[in-house]
């Protein structure tokens, strides 16, 4: 009887734990880059993690896409990210859960004029400028689009 109860309790515990990976979104950039030249700074990656007690009481952090995006931009001293991807990971345990959002992209800095180096990358036609279809938005990461 005790061994059956132990096996049943063990199976219940196994069903109460797990993990999940959810692919997020893909975006061309975090701010509109239409008609603007920029310099590529390199790959940028950041995460935002939150821990919850009983899956709903926040214990630490904030699992926010905005926080992860802004951290990735700040990590390179950039103005924005291009070729952006976002993913979320969740772990569920008996008493607590952990949720993490990861943002990856290529960090860029907008330039007033073209530098003479080979690190310049243009965003469009052969002229090096994309068509201006939307109004410009500030390059400040705290004021960027909230995608």
N, C-alpha and C positions, 0 to 999 in steps of 0.2 A: 504494500500500500504506500509506504513512504517512498519507495523508488519510483513508483508511478507518479506520485505527486511531484517529486524532484524533476523527473523528465518533463512533465507538463509545465512546470514553472520555468525550466530552462528553455523550452521552446517558446514560451511567452516572452521571455527576455530577448531571445534572438529576433523575434518579430518586432520588438520595440526599438530596435536599432537599425541604422542603415545610412546610406548616403545617396546623393543625387547630383548629377551634373547637367546643367541646362545651358545649351548654347544661347547666347544673347543675340545682340544685333550686330550688324555691320553697317558702317557709315563711311562715306567718302571723306568727311572732315567734321571737326567739332564746331567750326564756324564757317560761314560762306567764304570761299577763297576766289570768287569770280573776279577776274581782272587784276589780281594782285600777284606780284612776284614774291617768292619765298625761298629761303635757304633751308635745306634739310639738315637737321641736327643729329639725327640717328634714332634708333628704336627707343621707345619709352614704354614702361609697364608699371602698373601700380594696382594695389588691391585695397579693398575696404571690407572690414570684417566685423561682425557682431556676434555676441554670444547671448543665448537666451536660456533662462531657467524654466523648465517645464514647457518649452517651446513658445512661450509668449511673454515672459517677464524679462525685459532687457537687462543684462548684467554689465556688459561693456560694449563700447564702440557703437558704430552705426554702419550698417551695410547699405551704402548709398552709391548709386552709379555716379552721381555728381561728385562725391568725394573722391572716388577712384579716378575719375577723369581729370579732375583738377590736380590730384597728386601726380599723375603721369605727366601732365603739362609742366608742373613745377619742378619735377625731377630733372628736367633738361633745361630749365630756364626758357621755355618755349612760349610762343604765342598761341599755338593750337596743335592739334594732332590731325594727321591724314591717315587713310587706310586703317580705320579704327575698327576693332572688334571688342565685344564684351561677352563675358561668360559668368555664370554663377555656379557656385559649388555649395552644397548643403550637407551637413552631417547631423544625423539625429541619433541621440543616445537616450538612455532611459530617463535621465534627469535633466539633461541640457541638450541644446542644439547649437550649431555654429553655422553661420551663413556668410559666405565670402563672395564678393563681386570683383572680377579682374578685368581691367581695361588695358589693351595693348594697341599701339599705333606707332606711327613715325612722327617724331616731334619736328615742328617747323617754326621758323621765325620769319615774319614778314620783313621784306627789305624795301627801302625807298628806291634804290637803284640796284642794278645788277652787279654783283661782285665779279671780279675777273677770274675767280677760281672755278674748279669743276664741281663744287658742291651745290651749285644752283640747280634747282629742278623747277620746271615751269608747270603750270596747271592747265594746259590747253593746247591751242593751235601752235603752228610753227612760229608765230610772232612771240610766243612765250606768255601770252595773256589769254585768259578764258573770257568768253562773252559775258558781259555784265547783264545778268537777268534779274538779280535780286539786289535789294539795297544792302550795303555793307553793314556788318555788325561789328561791335568793338572786339578787339583782339584780346582783351582782358579775360582770363579764364573764369573769373567770378561773374562775368556778365555774358558769358557765351550761351549758346543755345542749350536748352535743358532737355536734350534728347535722352 
